[in-house]
Amino acid sequence: MSEKKLQVFRREIDKIDEQVVALLGQRLELADDLVNLKRKLKLGIRDEARERAVVTRARKRAKSVGLDPAFIESVMRLVIAHMAGVERERVGGAEVWAKVQGAFADFPAQLSVARVLFKYGLRVREDGEIACGDIRIAAVQIAGEAGVDRRAVEATTQTILKNEELRGIFENLEPIAYLKGVAQQLGLGVIEILPKDADRPGIISEVTGIISRFRISIRQAVADDPHFIAQPKLTLITDEPVRGKVIEALRKLPSVQSVIVY
C-alpha cells in the first residue's frame, strides 16, 4: 500500500513539473514579441526597476505559501537572466555568436547543432567528425541533443569547415570539468554573477575580493565570453555554500546586475 501511495505522489509531482516547464516555455515564447516592442519603444533589454519588482513580488508570494523567499529569488533571477539572454541573442547581442547566427541564418537545424557543439565544447575535426577532446562523438548523439536528424549534423560540420572564421572557432573548442552539476553532492557552493557590463575590466577581481573578505575559498571560476554568449555570467564554485551577508555584499557591487545562488 505504501509503495502504491508513493507512486501516486510521484505522478502528481511529475504533472506539476510538466506544468512548470510548460509555463516557462510560454514565457519564452513572448521573447520575440518583447524584442520587437522594445525596439519600437527604443528600450534596453534589461529594466532594473522592473526586475526588482518581479523579484519582490515573487518573494512575497513565496512567503505566503510557505516557501523560502531566498530560494524563490534565486529561481526568479535565473529565469530573468535566461530570458534576457534569449532576447539579447535575438537582437545580436553577442558579437561573435551573431556572426555564427548569420552563417547559419538559412539553416536553423544547423544552428541548433552549432549551439550544442559550443555548449559542450565539442570540436569539429578536419575529417568532419565531432570530438570531445580526442574522443569521437557519434553524429546521432549530437542529433538527438540538438533535436535534428543526423544529416543536419553532417551538413553543419561541412558548413563549418568551408567557412574560415567558423572553422577557427569550432576546430579549437575544448570541454572542461565543470563542478557546478556536482557541487551539492560535494558540499560546495555555487554563485552565478550576472554583470551589468561583461566587458568592464575588474569584475572578477571585485567579486573574488568580496568572497575572500568572508574567508571563503573558491574552488573553480568559469567566466563566459561576452563575445560568444548573449547573457554572460561568472560562475564561482566555493568550498562551502555562501550565506546571506556574502550575497548582499556581492549585490552591492556596482558591476553586478544579479546574484544567483544554488
C-alpha positions in Angstrom: 0.0 0.0 0.0 2.8 2.4 0.9 4.6 1.7 -2.4 1.4 2.5 -4.3 0.9 5.7 -2.4 4.5 6.7 -3.2 3.9 6.2 -6.9 0.7 8.3 -6.7 2.7 11.2 -5.1 5.4 10.9 -7.7 2.9 11.0 -10.6 1.5 14.2 -9.1 4.9 15.7 -8.8 5.7 14.8 -12.4 2.5 16.6 -13.5 3.5 19.7 -11.6 7.0 19.6 -13.1 5.5 19.4 -16.5 3.3 22.4 -15.8 6.3 24.4 -14.6 8.3 23.6 -17.8 5.2 24.4 -20.0 4.8 27.8 -18.2 8.5 28.6 -18.7 8.0 27.7 -22.4 5.1 30.1 -22.7 7.2 32.8 -21.0 10.0 32.2 -23.5 7.6 32.4 -26.5 7.0 36.1 -25.5 10.6 36.9 -26.3 10.1 37.7 -30.0 7.2 40.0 -29.3 9.1 41.7 -26.4 12.2 42.2 -28.6 10.1 43.8 -31.4 8.2 46.0 -28.9 11.3 47.1 -27.1 12.9 48.1 -30.4 9.8 50.1 -31.3 9.9 51.9 -27.9 13.7 52.2 -28.0 14.1 50.4 -24.7 17.0 48.3 -23.5 16.8 44.6 -22.8 17.2 44.9 -19.0 15.0 47.0 -16.8 16.4 47.0 -13.2 13.3 48.6 -11.7 11.0 46.0 -13.3 13.3 43.1 -12.3 13.3 44.3 -8.7 9.6 44.5 -8.7 9.3 40.9 -10.1 11.7 39.6 -7.5 10.0 41.4 -4.7 6.6 40.1 -5.7 7.9 36.6 -6.0 9.5 36.8 -2.5 6.2 38.0 -1.0 4.2 35.3 -2.8 6.8 32.6 -1.7 6.4 33.6 1.9 2.6 33.5 1.7 2.7 29.9 0.5 5.4 28.7 2.9 8.4 28.7 0.5 11.8 30.1 1.3 11.9 33.6 -0.2 15.6 33.4 -0.8 15.2 30.2 -2.8 12.4 31.7 -4.9 14.5 34.8 -5.5 17.3 32.7 -6.9 14.9 30.9 -9.2 13.4 34.1 -10.5 16.7 35.8 -11.0 17.8 32.7 -13.0 14.7 32.8 -15.1 15.0 36.6 -15.7 18.7 36.2 -16.7 18.0 33.4 -19.1 15.1 35.3 -20.7 17.2 38.4 -21.1 19.9 36.4 -22.7 17.5 34.9 -25.2 16.2 38.4 -26.0 19.8 39.8 -26.4 20.7 36.9 -28.6 17.8 37.6 -30.9 18.9 41.1 -31.4 22.5 40.1 -32.0 23.8 40.9 -28.5 26.8 38.7 -28.6 29.3 39.8 -31.2 30.9 36.6 -32.3 27.8 34.5 -31.8 25.9 37.0 -34.0 28.3 36.1 -36.8 27.7 32.4 -36.2 24.0 33.0 -36.4 24.5 34.9 -39.6 26.4 32.0 -41.1 23.5 29.6 -40.4 20.7 32.1 -41.0 19.1 30.0 -43.6 19.7 26.7 -41.8 18.0 26.7 -38.3 18.7 23.0 -37.8 22.4 23.6 -38.4 22.4 26.5 -35.9 20.9 24.1 -33.3 23.8 21.8 -33.9 26.3 24.6 -33.6 24.7 25.6 -30.2 25.2 22.0 -28.9 28.8 22.0 -30.1 29.6 25.3 -28.4 27.7 24.4 -25.2 29.6 21.3 -24.6 33.0 22.3 -26.0 32.8 19.8 -28.8 35.2 20.4 -31.7 34.9 19.7 -35.4 37.9 17.7 -36.8 39.4 18.2 -40.2 37.7 15.0 -41.3 34.3 16.4 -40.4 33.9 14.2 -37.3 32.9 15.7 -34.0 35.1 15.0 -30.9 35.2 15.7 -27.2 38.9 16.3 -26.9 40.2 13.3 -28.8 37.2 11.1 -28.3 34.9 10.8 -31.3 31.2 11.6 -30.7 28.7 9.9 -33.0 26.6 12.2 -35.1 23.4 10.5 -34.0 24.2 11.5 -30.4 24.6 15.2 -31.4 21.5 15.0 -33.5 19.5 13.7 -30.5 20.7 16.5 -28.3 20.0 19.2 -30.9 16.6 17.8 -31.9 17.6 17.3 -35.5 18.4 14.4 -37.8 21.9 13.0 -38.4 22.1 14.7 -41.9 21.8 18.1 -40.3 24.8 17.3 -38.1 26.9 16.3 -41.1 25.8 19.4 -43.0 26.8 21.6 -40.1 30.3 20.2 -39.9 30.7 20.8 -43.7 29.4 24.4 -43.3 31.9 25.0 -40.5 34.9 23.5 -42.5 34.1 25.6 -45.5 33.9 28.9 -43.5 37.4 30.0 -42.3 36.0 32.1 -39.4 33.7 29.3 -38.2 36.5 26.8 -38.6 38.8 28.8 -36.4 36.2 28.7 -33.7 34.8 25.2 -33.8 38.1 23.3 -34.5 39.5 24.6 -31.3 36.7 24.1 -28.7 37.6 22.2 -25.6 35.4 20.8 -22.7 36.1 21.5 -19.1 35.5 19.5 -15.9 32.7 21.8 -14.7 31.9 21.3 -10.9 28.5 23.1 -10.9 26.5 20.0 -11.5 28.1 18.1 -8.7 28.6 20.9 -6.2 25.7 19.9 -4.0 26.9 16.3 -3.7 30.4 17.6 -2.8 29.1 20.1 -0.2 30.3 23.0 -2.3 28.5 26.3 -3.0 27.6 27.8 -6.4 27.3 31.5 -7.1 26.4 32.9 -10.5 27.1 36.6 -11.1 25.3 38.4 -13.9 27.3 41.6 -14.6 25.9 44.9 -15.8 28.7 45.1 -18.4 30.7 42.0 -19.0 33.3 43.9 -21.0 34.1 46.1 -18.0 37.6 45.3 -16.5 37.9 44.2 -12.9 34.6 42.3 -12.4 36.3 39.1 -11.3 38.7 41.0 -9.0 35.8 42.8 -7.3 33.7 39.6 -6.9 36.5 37.4 -5.6 37.6 40.2 -3.3 34.3 40.2 -1.6 34.3 36.4 -1.2 37.9 36.4 0.1 36.8 39.0 2.7 34.4 36.5 4.2 37.3 33.9 4.2 35.6 31.6 1.7 37.8 29.7 -0.8 37.0 29.5 -4.4 37.4 26.0 -5.9 36.6 26.9 -9.5 35.7 30.1 -11.6 34.2 29.9 -15.0 33.5 33.2 -16.9 31.5 33.2 -20.1 33.0 35.1 -23.1 30.7 38.2 -23.7 31.6 38.0 -27.4 30.1 34.5 -27.6 27.3 34.5 -25.0 24.4 36.9 -25.1 23.9 36.8 -21.4 27.4 36.1 -20.0 27.9 35.2 -16.3 30.6 34.4 -13.9 30.1 31.1 -12.1 32.1 30.5 -8.9 32.3 27.2 -7.0 33.1 27.8 -3.4 34.3 25.4 -0.7 31.1 25.9 1.2 27.6 27.3 0.4 27.5 31.0 0.9 25.3 32.9 3.3 23.1 35.9 3.2 25.7 38.5 4.1 28.0 37.4 1.3 25.2 37.6 -1.2 24.1 41.1 -0.1 27.7 42.3 -0.3 28.0 41.0 -3.8 24.7 42.6 -4.9 26.0 46.0 -3.7 28.9 45.9 -6.2 28.4 48.5 -8.9 29.4 46.0 -11.6 26.9 43.3 -10.5 23.4 43.1 -12.1 22.2 39.9 -10.3 23.5 37.2 -8.0 22.0 33.7 -8.2 22.9 31.2 -5.5 22.3 27.4 -5.6 
